[in-house]
Amino acid sequence: MSAAVLLILYLLPQAAISLRTTNVIPLPQLAPSADSPAVACQSTSPDMRSVWDIVWSCVATIFACSWVSVHPDIPGPEEQWWRVAHRRLIHMAWAIVAPEILLWWAARQWFGARSIAREQTGKRTRTISSFLASNQFRFRWVERGWTATHGHFLQMGGFMLYEGDERRGTLSYERFKFLLASGRISFPKTTQEDIEDRSKSDVLSKLLVIGQTGWFILQCIVRGIQKLPITQLEISTLALAALTGCMYFFWWNKPFGVQVPVRVQLLLNKDDPEGTISSTIAVDGRRPYTTVMGLSLIYHTSH
């Protein structure tokens, strides 16, 4: 979907330019002099940019930077479609008004995802404090095939805890780690290919975003080298494109547009003290996000 939209946004202005600069073959006539105004106008008009060309090129780049490049988290299980669309519009607005906030968000998730992939987990501890103090029977999650994509998926709410057929809440990083160490859940066997299959973005759409943004930056660089004028709108769009390039780097391995999380089944264990696990699950019944200025930020991106 995003690839098709970007392709249309790229082809439409090219078609408009080609139609505008197409010349009708004139009737044979005497060749005018070199100083004729008509000759000067015909020779320079194909190289002139209209307001439409400038605005459309900037709008297409801004759309690619603000809508397609922003990777939102997984929505809540009972959220309606209009609330999801409303959140995307808020992300888009903040990406245009204050892109450094989105860049900070992406950087936090990037560091958090790599830290999660290198995480170590122990086995069979009963409380969070004893688990954190224990150094026995640890294994690294990367040894179980986890990558930065898994880290992003966990941060964005990709694992949902179930007790039988009853949904108990989205697993945050802390609760996922504790339940795994206490033996109440099995280590997920979800592969990177499974997560990428849920993503709505592929290599083609990512390359189209990079191509649209890179082409705009290259045009501005060439015009600067040739001492040609650059409008204020193009300068603002150029700055936005530069920040988006950094943001896209941080979110390269984050799944895009995932709507349904992976089920993680709660295991029965009679050895746990009464209330330890139930209180953990009760606290985790909310979505693992906090909202700051309309942005859904993860609690556990840095640890």
ROZA-487783 format. One record per residue (C-alpha): residue number from 1; residue in three letters; chain; x, y, z. Coordinates in pm, 1 decimal, padded with zeros to 6 digits. Each point is the difference from the previous one (the first is absolute). Layout:
REM ROZA-487783
REC  nr rest kette       c1       c2       c3
REC NUM  ALA     A        X        Y        Z
...
This chain:
REM ROZA-487783
REC  nr rest kette       c1       c2       c3
REC   1  MET     A  00000.0  00000.0  00000.0
REC   2  SER     A  00267.8  00249.6  00100.8
REC   3  ALA     A  00212.9 -00100.6 -00300.6
REC   4  ALA     A -00289.4  00066.9 -00237.9
REC   5  VAL     A -00071.1  00340.5  00156.3
REC   6  LEU     A  00363.9  00104.6 -00025.5
REC   7  LEU     A  00019.6 -00117.9 -00360.1
REC   8  ILE     A -00308.6  00204.0 -00091.8
REC   9  LEU     A  00136.9  00307.2  00178.4
REC  10  TYR     A  00321.2 -00032.6 -00198.8
REC  11  LEU     A -00156.3 -00062.5 -00343.3
REC  12  LEU     A -00269.0  00269.7  00009.1
REC  13  PRO     A  00233.6  00301.6  00006.1
REC  14  GLN     A  00220.1 -00159.4 -00265.5
REC  15  ALA     A -00300.4 -00044.3 -00225.7
REC  16  ALA     A -00112.5  00358.5  00064.3
REC  17  ILE     A  00343.1  00135.0 -00086.9
REC  18  SER     A  00019.5 -00205.4 -00319.3
REC  19  LEU     A -00345.8  00118.2 -00111.8
REC  20  ARG     A  00082.6  00361.7  00072.6
REC  21  THR     A  00329.4 -00003.6 -00188.8
REC  22  THR     A -00125.7 -00195.5 -00301.8
REC  23  ASN     A  00035.4  00225.5 -00306.2
REC  24  VAL     A -00235.3 -00005.8 -00299.5
REC  25  ILE     A  00184.9 -00021.9 -00333.4
REC  26  PRO     A -00032.1  00348.7 -00154.9
REC  27  LEU     A -00073.3  00074.2 -00364.0
REC  28  PRO     A  00301.3  00073.8 -00219.4
REC  29  GLN     A  00094.5  00365.8  00025.4
REC  30  LEU     A  00295.2  00224.9 -00036.3
REC  31  ALA     A  00260.8 -00050.8  00268.4
REC  32  PRO     A -00006.1  00296.9  00240.3
REC  33  SER     A  00309.7  00170.9  00112.5
REC  34  ALA     A  00198.1 -00115.4  00302.6
REC  35  ASP     A -00107.0  00309.1  00193.0
REC  36  SER     A -00368.8 -00065.6 -00052.6
REC  37  PRO     A -00202.6 -00008.1  00326.9
REC  38  ALA     A -00186.7 -00305.0 -00124.3
REC  39  VAL     A  00321.7 -00198.7 -00036.1
REC  40  ALA     A  00115.6  00101.8  00346.0
REC  41  CYS     A -00332.5 -00099.6  00152.2
REC  42  GLN     A -00005.3 -00338.8 -00177.4
REC  43  SER     A  00356.5 -00080.5  00101.2
REC  44  THR     A -00042.5  00076.8  00366.4
REC  45  SER     A -00355.5 -00112.5  00079.5
REC  46  PRO     A  00075.0 -00375.3  00026.1
REC  47  ASP     A  00260.4  00076.9  00270.0
REC  48  MET     A -00226.5  00218.1  00213.1
REC  49  ARG     A -00180.5 -00138.1  00303.9
REC  50  SER     A -00357.9  00091.6  00071.5
REC  51  VAL     A -00150.9  00045.7  00344.4
REC  52  TRP     A -00183.0 -00328.6 -00053.9
REC  53  ASP     A  00328.2 -00185.7 -00056.6
REC  54  ILE     A  00153.6  00137.6  00319.3
REC  55  VAL     A -00306.8 -00054.0  00219.1
REC  56  TRP     A -00070.8 -00350.2 -00128.6
REC  57  SER     A  00358.8 -00115.1  00043.2
REC  58  CYS     A  00005.2  00132.4  00357.4
REC  59  VAL     A -00341.6 -00146.6  00083.7
REC  60  ALA     A  00099.5 -00344.7 -00129.0
REC  61  THR     A  00320.1  00009.0  00205.0
REC  62  ILE     A -00177.6  00123.5  00313.4
REC  63  PHE     A -00259.0 -00277.7 -00034.8
REC  64  ALA     A  00272.5 -00261.2 -00033.6
REC  65  CYS     A  00178.7  00142.2  00303.9
REC  66  SER     A -00301.2  00042.1  00226.1
REC  67  TRP     A -00243.8 -00278.5 -00088.6
REC  68  VAL     A  00191.9 -00290.0 -00149.6
REC  69  SER     A  00323.1  00030.7  00198.6
REC  70  VAL     A -00166.0  00010.3  00344.0
REC  71  HIS     A -00036.8 -00351.6  00142.3
REC  72  PRO     A -00284.9  00000.7  00255.8
REC  73  ASP     A -00045.6 -00255.5  00275.3
REC  74  ILE     A -00263.9 -00272.5 -00002.2
REC  75  PRO     A -00343.7  00138.8  00091.0
REC  76  GLY     A -00200.2 -00132.1  00291.5
REC  77  PRO     A -00209.3 -00314.1 -00055.5
REC  78  GLU     A -00330.6  00186.4  00018.1
REC  79  GLU     A  00100.3  00330.4 -00157.6
REC  80  GLN     A -00223.1  00115.4 -00283.0
REC  81  TRP     A  00140.7  00082.6 -00340.4
REC  82  TRP     A -00063.4  00373.5  00033.0
REC  83  ARG     A  00206.3  00016.3  00318.8
REC  84  VAL     A  00287.1 -00174.9 -00177.3
REC  85  ALA     A -00027.4  00244.0 -00291.9
REC  86  HIS     A -00017.6  00291.5  00243.6
REC  87  ARG     A  00323.4 -00112.8  00164.7
REC  88  ARG     A  00169.1 -00027.2 -00339.4
REC  89  LEU     A -00106.6  00355.9 -00080.2
REC  90  ILE     A  00142.7  00119.2  00330.9
REC  91  HIS     A  00329.9 -00172.9 -00079.3
REC  92  MET     A -00004.2  00160.3 -00343.8
REC  93  ALA     A -00061.4  00344.6  00147.0
REC  94  TRP     A  00282.7 -00033.8  00251.8
REC  95  ALA     A  00232.2 -00131.4 -00271.4
REC  96  ILE     A -00057.3  00325.0 -00190.9
REC  97  VAL     A -00010.9  00245.8  00290.7
REC  98  ALA     A  00265.1 -00154.4  00228.0
REC  99  PRO     A  00183.6 -00284.7 -00177.3
REC 100  GLU     A  00271.0 -00005.3  00268.3
REC 101  ILE     A -00256.8 -00151.9  00241.3
REC 102  LEU     A -00064.6 -00288.8 -00238.5
REC 103  LEU     A  00374.7 -00037.9 -00048.4
REC 104  TRP     A  00047.9 -00023.3  00377.8
REC 105  TRP     A -00280.1 -00258.4  00019.5
REC 106  ALA     A  00154.7 -00209.2 -00280.4
REC 107  ALA     A  00347.4  00018.2  00155.6
REC 108  ARG     A -00130.8 -00118.0  00339.3
REC 109  GLN     A -00173.3 -00296.5 -00160.9
REC 110  TRP     A  00309.9 -00081.6 -00205.7
REC 111  PHE     A  00221.9 -00019.7  00308.5
REC 112  GLY     A -00270.3 -00186.6  00190.6
REC 113  ALA     A -00049.3 -00258.2 -00275.2
REC 114  ARG     A  00369.9 -00083.8 -00012.6
REC 115  SER     A  00021.3 -00017.5  00376.5
REC 116  ILE     A -00295.1 -00240.1  00006.6
REC 117  ALA     A  00161.1 -00224.5 -00262.3
REC 118  ARG     A  00307.8 -00027.9  00224.2
REC 119  GLU     A -00208.0 -00058.9  00312.2
REC 120  GLN     A  00068.4 -00285.9  00240.2
REC 121  THR     A -00267.9 -00190.7  00187.6
REC 122  GLY     A  00017.8 -00229.6  00298.5
REC 123  LYS     A -00236.6 -00281.8  00089.4
REC 124  ARG     A -00234.6 -00069.8  00288.3
REC 125  THR     A  00005.2  00306.2  00223.0
REC 126  ARG     A -00310.6  00095.1  00193.3
REC 127  THR     A  00014.4  00377.5  00037.6
REC 128  ILE     A  00135.1  00284.5 -00207.9
REC 129  SER     A  00256.8  00096.3  00264.0
REC 130  SER     A  00136.8 -00354.4  00031.7
REC 131  PHE     A  00006.5 -00031.8 -00378.3
REC 132  LEU     A  00200.8  00318.4 -00042.3
REC 133  ALA     A  00242.0 -00113.4  00269.6
REC 134  SER     A  00043.4 -00347.9 -00147.0
REC 135  ASN     A  00282.1 -00080.1 -00240.3
REC 136  GLN     A -00064.6 -00372.1 -00039.4
REC 137  PHE     A -00129.8 -00191.2 -00301.3
REC 138  ARG     A  00011.9  00298.9 -00228.4
REC 139  PHE     A -00017.2 -00015.9 -00378.1
REC 140  ARG     A  00022.0  00273.4 -00258.6
REC 141  TRP     A -00307.4  00062.9 -00209.3
REC 142  VAL     A  00213.0  00035.1 -00311.2
REC 143  GLU     A  00092.4 -00365.7  00046.9
REC 144  ARG     A -00368.8 -00079.9 -00049.8
REC 145  GLY     A -00000.9  00177.2 -00335.7
REC 146  TRP     A -00113.5  00342.7  00119.0
REC 147  THR     A  00107.5  00302.7 -00202.1
REC 148  ALA     A -00057.9  00373.4  00012.1
REC 149  THR     A -00326.3 -00065.1 -00186.8
REC 150  HIS     A -00121.1 -00207.9  00295.9
REC 151  GLY     A  00105.0  00280.6  00234.0
REC 152  HIS     A -00202.0  00252.8 -00197.3
REC 153  PHE     A -00294.0 -00239.7 -00014.2
REC 154  LEU     A -00001.9 -00045.1  00377.7
REC 155  GLN     A  00029.1  00374.6  00058.4
REC 156  MET     A -00287.8  00083.0 -00232.5
REC 157  GLY     A -00239.2 -00235.7  00181.7
REC 158  GLY     A  00044.1 -00304.3 -00221.9
REC 159  PHE     A -00064.1 -00265.9  00265.9
REC 160  MET     A -00340.2 -00042.8  00165.3
REC 161  LEU     A -00037.6 -00213.0  00313.9
REC 162  TYR     A -00286.6 -00252.1  00007.0
REC 163  GLU     A -00124.5 -00221.3  00278.8
REC 164  GLY     A -00189.8 -00265.6 -00190.0
REC 165  ASP     A -00216.2  00202.0 -00240.9
REC 166  GLU     A -00011.7  00304.7  00227.4
REC 167  ARG     A  00215.4  00294.0 -00097.2
REC 168  ARG     A  00197.3  00129.3  00300.4
REC 169  GLY     A  00183.6  00295.6 -00153.8
REC 170  THR     A  00290.4  00109.8 -00216.0
REC 171  LEU     A  00338.4 -00115.1  00126.8
REC 172  SER     A  00244.4  00278.6  00073.8
REC 173  TYR     A  00370.5 -00074.3  00009.7
REC 174  GLU     A  00017.4 -00021.2  00379.6
REC 175  ARG     A -00301.9 -00232.1  00032.8
REC 176  PHE     A  00111.6 -00214.2 -00291.6
REC 177  LYS     A  00342.2 -00043.1  00158.0
REC 178  PHE     A -00140.0 -00078.7  00345.0
REC 179  LEU     A -00261.3 -00251.4 -00120.3
REC 180  LEU     A  00261.8 -00168.0 -00215.9
REC 181  ALA     A  00241.3 -00030.7  00291.0
REC 182  SER     A -00270.5 -00125.4  00236.7
REC 183  GLY     A -00098.7 -00274.4 -00242.1
REC 184  ARG     A -00350.5  00131.9 -00059.4
REC 185  ILE     A  00049.4  00038.7 -00376.4
REC 186  SER     A  00208.2 -00184.6 -00255.6
REC 187  PHE     A  00257.3  00182.2 -00207.3
REC 188  PRO     A -00181.5  00103.7 -00321.3
REC 189  LYS     A  00097.7 -00190.0 -00312.3
REC 190  THR     A -00093.7  00289.3 -00225.4
REC 191  THR     A  00268.9  00042.4 -00265.3
REC 192  GLN     A  00111.8  00317.5 -00170.5
REC 193  GLU     A -00167.2 -00120.8 -00319.4
REC 194  ASP     A -00331.6 -00035.5  00185.2
REC 195  ILE     A  00022.4  00357.8  00125.5
REC 196  GLU     A  00098.8  00137.6 -00339.6
REC 197  ASP     A -00293.8 -00184.1 -00154.0
REC 198  ARG     A -00234.2  00196.9  00229.7
REC 199  SER     A  00161.7  00327.4 -00102.9
REC 200  LYS     A -00175.5  00208.4 -00265.9
REC 201  SER     A  00327.2  00138.9 -00129.7
REC 202  ASP     A  00249.8 -00181.7 -00222.2
REC 203  VAL     A  00335.3  00082.9 -00155.0
REC 204  LEU     A -00165.2  00160.6 -00305.5
REC 205  SER     A -00202.4  00250.9  00201.3
REC 206  LYS     A  00306.1  00085.6  00209.4
REC 207  LEU     A  00208.3  00054.0 -00313.6
REC 208  LEU     A -00272.3  00222.2 -00147.5
REC 209  VAL     A  00002.5  00216.9  00311.3
REC 210  ILE     A  00378.4  00022.5 -00010.2
REC 211  GLY     A -00010.1  00067.4 -00375.0
REC 212  GLN     A -00256.3  00280.5  00026.8
REC 213  THR     A  00182.3  00164.4  00289.9
REC 214  GLY     A  00344.8 -00051.9 -00151.4
REC 215  TRP     A -00108.6  00140.3 -00336.4
REC 216  PHE     A -00131.9  00314.1  00164.7
REC 217  ILE     A  00321.5  00046.5  00199.9
REC 218  LEU     A  00208.1 -00054.2 -00315.2
REC 219  GLN     A -00202.0  00262.0 -00188.3
REC 220  CYS     A  00058.9  00255.6  00274.3
REC 221  ILE     A  00372.8 -00078.8  00008.1
REC 222  VAL     A  00031.6  00037.3 -00378.1
REC 223  ARG     A -00187.9  00328.6  00001.8
REC 224  GLY     A  00225.9  00126.3  00276.9
REC 225  ILE     A  00312.9 -00096.9 -00196.4
REC 226  GLN     A -00134.8  00172.6 -00311.7
REC 227  LYS     A -00083.1  00313.9  00201.0
REC 228  LEU     A -00368.2 -00033.1 -00085.8
REC 229  PRO     A -00264.8  00136.0  00238.4
REC 230  ILE     A -00161.5 -00229.2  00257.5
REC 231  THR     A -00330.9  00092.8  00159.1
REC 232  GLN     A -00062.7  00012.6  00375.1
REC 233  LEU     A -00244.0 -00289.8 -00033.5
REC 234  GLU     A  00272.7 -00213.8 -00158.2
REC 235  ILE     A  00246.7  00089.4  00276.0
REC 236  SER     A -00251.1 -00100.5  00268.5
REC 237  THR     A -00078.4 -00322.8 -00183.4
REC 238  LEU     A  00371.0 -00070.6 -00036.6
REC 239  ALA     A  00050.6  00030.2  00376.0
REC 240  LEU     A -00297.4 -00229.5  00061.7
REC 241  ALA     A  00137.2 -00253.7 -00247.9
REC 242  ALA     A  00339.3 -00003.0  00172.1
REC 243  LEU     A -00157.1 -00072.1  00340.7
REC 244  THR     A -00226.5 -00262.8 -00154.2
REC 245  GLY     A  00301.2 -00179.2 -00143.7
REC 246  CYS     A  00138.5 -00041.7  00351.5
REC 247  MET     A -00342.0 -00104.2  00130.0
REC 248  TYR     A -00039.1 -00257.7 -00276.1
REC 249  PHE     A  00339.9 -00143.9  00090.3
REC 250  PHE     A -00111.5 -00056.7  00359.4
REC 251  TRP     A -00330.4 -00157.6 -00108.7
REC 252  TRP     A  00136.5 -00211.4 -00286.8
REC 253  ASN     A -00053.1 -00328.1  00187.9
REC 254  LYS     A -00325.7  00102.9  00167.8
REC 255  PRO     A -00313.9 -00162.8 -00147.6
REC 256  PHE     A -00239.9  00240.2 -00166.1
REC 257  GLY     A -00377.7 -00003.3  00028.3
REC 258  VAL     A -00038.5 -00316.0  00210.4
REC 259  GLN     A -00355.4 -00021.7  00134.4
REC 260  VAL     A -00018.4 -00334.1  00183.9
REC 261  PRO     A  00246.3 -00109.8  00272.5
REC 262  VAL     A  00135.5 -00351.8  00055.5
REC 263  ARG     A -00172.8 -00210.3  00265.3
REC 264  VAL     A  00208.5 -00107.0  00299.9
REC 265  GLN     A -00168.5 -00261.0  00216.4
REC 266  LEU     A  00020.5  00019.3  00380.0
REC 267  LEU     A  00121.1 -00332.6  00140.6
REC 268  LEU     A -00143.3 -00160.7  00312.6
REC 269  ASN     A  00240.1 -00019.9  00291.4
REC 270  LYS     A -00115.6 -00097.2  00351.4
REC 271  ASP     A  00334.6  00076.1  00163.2
REC 272  ASP     A -00031.4  00377.5 -00030.2
REC 273  PRO     A -00103.0  00185.8  00315.3
REC 274  GLU     A -00356.8  00120.1  00003.6
REC 275  GLY     A -00046.8  00343.0 -00150.8
REC 276  THR     A  00349.8  00036.0 -00149.4
REC 277  ILE     A -00087.1 -00076.4 -00358.7
REC 278  SER     A -00358.6  00123.8  00016.2
REC 279  SER     A  00112.4  00341.0  00122.7
REC 280  THR     A  00261.3  00012.5 -00275.1
REC 281  ILE     A -00261.7 -00071.3 -00264.8
REC 282  ALA     A -00246.0  00247.3  00153.0
REC 283  VAL     A  00255.6  00279.1 -00020.3
REC 284  ASP     A  00072.7 -00093.5 -00359.6
REC 285  GLY     A -00364.0  00011.7 -00105.8
REC 286  ARG     A  00048.7  00347.4 -00148.5
REC 287  ARG     A  00176.7  00072.6 -00326.6
REC 288  PRO     A  00374.9  00043.0  00060.6
REC 289  TYR     A -00000.1  00356.3 -00127.4
REC 290  THR     A -00012.0  00348.4  00139.7
REC 291  THR     A -00117.4  00296.7 -00202.5
REC 292  VAL     A  00211.8  00313.1 -00022.5
REC 293  MET     A -00124.7  00272.7 -00234.0
REC 294  GLY     A -00204.6 -00253.6 -00192.0
REC 295  LEU     A  00288.4 -00243.6 -00049.6
REC 296  SER     A -00013.3 -00354.7  00132.8
REC 297  LEU     A  00332.5 -00046.3  00175.7
REC 298  ILE     A  00122.3 -00330.5  00136.9
REC 299  TYR     A  00080.3 -00027.4  00368.7
REC 300  HIS     A  00280.0 -00247.4 -00047.6
REC 301  THR     A  00204.0  00125.4 -00295.0
REC 302  SER     A  00301.4  00077.3  00218.4
REC 303  HIS     A  00110.4 -00224.0  00282.4
